[in-house]
Amino acid sequence: MKEKFLDCTINYLKKYNNYSKEEIKKLRYGLEGIYLTLTKTIVILIVSLILGILMEVVIGLILFNIIRYFAFGFHAEKSFECLLLSLFNFVLIPYILLNTNFNLITNEIICAICFILILLFAPADTVKRPLKSKKKRVIRKILSCITGIIYITLAIIFNNHFISDLLISSLISTSIVICPITYMIFRQPYNNYKKIS
């Protein structure tokens, strides 16, 4: 299905422009990213709709992507692995949190662990996007920590189960994708910037 979509789209685009082999390769890579993102998002939304947490998942995705912009993190190489990790992060974690009444102390402990992980491991780069610049890494670490502090503060001061759970869910998901253990589980290298001369 994916290959058919890519081939049809590229053939259509080639009718209106002459592309070099390198440009076609870039087009194919970009289109593959769009295809995988759309199909994964549709599956996530369908599962969340079935579980009755569609709005919660959409808000959680927005919150996650804000902090991920600074913290970066793991990207699965295989689409099936990506889908499984995404369902775990964006559907299962919010579902558990929204259906479990943790007390304030438990939430504070979870937030503290997440913040320590963000402090230690953000930003986490990938093979395809190594963070070569030390200055950018420092800036992204600071911004990840600031965003984490904002999320934690809001999660604790808001006496609202819904908002707190979604903020904490985003922190947990971020901690998972930046943690070296996740990279090890999926057999991907960590700290890729160190491998660039």
C-alpha positions in Angstrom: 0.0 0.0 0.0 2.8 2.4 1.0 4.8 1.6 -2.1 1.8 2.1 -4.4 1.1 5.5 -2.8 4.7 6.6 -3.2 5.0 5.4 -6.8 1.6 6.9 -7.9 2.4 10.3 -6.2 6.0 10.5 -7.6 4.7 9.5 -11.1 2.1 12.2 -10.9 4.6 14.8 -9.8 7.0 13.8 -12.6 4.4 14.7 -15.2 4.8 18.4 -14.2 8.5 18.7 -13.5 11.8 17.1 -14.4 13.4 15.8 -11.2 16.9 14.5 -10.8 17.5 11.1 -9.2 18.6 12.9 -6.0 15.4 15.0 -6.0 13.3 12.0 -6.5 15.0 10.3 -3.6 14.3 13.3 -1.3 10.7 13.5 -2.6 10.2 9.8 -1.8 11.7 10.2 1.7 9.4 13.1 2.4 6.3 11.4 1.0 7.1 8.3 3.0 7.3 10.4 6.2 3.9 12.0 5.4 2.3 8.6 4.6 3.6 7.0 7.8 2.6 10.0 9.9 -0.9 10.0 8.5 -1.6 6.3 8.7 -0.2 6.1 12.2 -2.3 9.1 13.3 -5.4 7.6 11.8 -4.9 4.3 13.7 -4.1 6.2 17.0 -7.3 8.3 16.6 -9.5 5.3 15.8 -8.2 3.4 18.8 -8.7 6.4 21.1 -12.2 6.9 19.7 -13.0 3.3 20.5 -11.7 3.8 24.1 -13.6 7.1 24.4 -10.6 9.3 24.9 -10.3 11.0 21.4 -10.2 14.6 22.7 -7.7 13.6 25.5 -5.4 11.9 23.0 -5.5 14.9 20.6 -4.6 17.3 23.5 -1.9 14.9 24.7 -0.4 14.8 21.3 -0.2 18.6 21.2 1.4 18.8 24.6 3.9 16.0 23.8 4.9 17.6 20.5 5.6 20.9 22.2 8.1 19.4 24.6 9.5 17.0 22.0 10.4 19.9 19.8 13.1 20.8 22.3 13.9 17.3 23.7 14.0 15.4 20.4 14.0 11.7 21.1 13.8 8.2 19.6 12.4 7.5 16.2 11.6 3.9 15.3 13.1 2.7 12.0 10.2 0.3 11.3 6.7 1.6 10.9 5.2 -1.2 13.0 7.6 -0.4 15.9 6.7 3.2 15.6 3.0 2.4 15.7 3.3 0.2 18.8 5.4 2.8 20.6 3.0 5.5 19.6 -0.1 3.6 20.8 1.7 2.9 24.1 2.7 6.5 24.6 -0.3 8.4 23.2 -3.2 6.0 24.0 -2.3 3.5 26.7 -0.5 5.9 29.1 -3.2 8.6 29.0 -5.9 5.9 29.3 -4.3 4.5 32.4 -3.7 7.9 34.0 -7.3 9.1 33.2 -8.8 5.9 34.7 -6.6 5.9 37.8 -6.8 8.4 40.7 -3.2 8.9 41.8 -2.8 11.1 44.8 -0.7 14.3 44.8 2.4 12.6 46.2 2.3 9.9 43.5 2.0 12.6 40.8 4.8 14.6 42.4 7.1 11.5 42.4 6.2 10.7 38.7 6.9 14.3 37.8 10.3 14.3 39.7 11.4 11.2 37.9 10.4 12.6 34.5 12.2 15.9 35.2 15.4 14.0 36.2 15.3 12.0 33.0 14.7 15.2 31.0 17.6 16.9 32.8 19.9 13.9 32.2 19.0 12.9 28.7 17.4 15.8 26.7 18.0 16.5 23.9 18.3 12.9 22.5 19.3 12.9 18.9 18.9 10.2 16.2 21.2 8.8 13.5 19.4 10.7 10.8 19.3 13.9 12.9 22.5 14.1 15.1 22.7 17.3 17.1 26.2 18.3 16.1 26.2 21.8 17.6 27.1 21.9 21.3 25.4 25.3 21.6 22.1 23.9 20.1 22.3 20.9 22.5 22.7 23.3 25.5 19.8 25.5 24.3 17.6 22.6 23.7 18.4 21.1 27.1 17.5 24.4 28.8 14.3 24.7 26.9 13.4 21.1 27.5 13.9 21.7 31.3 11.9 24.9 31.3 9.0 23.3 29.4 9.2 20.3 31.8 9.1 22.7 34.8 6.1 24.5 33.3 4.2 21.2 32.7 5.1 20.0 36.2 4.0 23.2 37.8 0.7 23.2 35.9 0.1 19.5 36.7 0.5 20.1 40.4 -1.2 23.5 40.9 -4.2 22.6 38.7 -6.7 20.8 40.8 -8.1 19.2 37.6 -7.7 15.4 37.0 -8.0 15.9 33.3 -5.4 18.6 32.7 -2.9 17.1 35.3 -3.1 13.6 33.8 -2.5 14.9 30.2 0.5 17.0 31.3 2.0 14.1 33.3 1.3 11.7 30.3 3.3 14.0 28.0 6.1 14.1 30.5 6.2 10.3 30.8 6.1 9.9 27.0 8.9 12.4 26.6 11.0 10.6 29.2 10.5 7.3 27.3 11.6 8.6 23.9 14.7 10.3 25.3 15.8 7.5 27.6 18.9 5.5 26.4 17.0 2.3 27.4 14.5 2.9 24.7 17.3 3.2 22.2 18.8 0.0 23.5 15.5 -1.9 23.3 15.1 -0.9 19.6 18.8 -1.5 18.9 19.5 2.1 17.9 22.6 4.2 18.7 22.5 6.9 21.3 24.3 10.2 21.5 24.9 10.2 17.7 26.6 13.6 17.7 29.6 11.9 19.4 30.1 9.7 16.3 30.5 12.6 13.9 34.1 13.9 13.5 
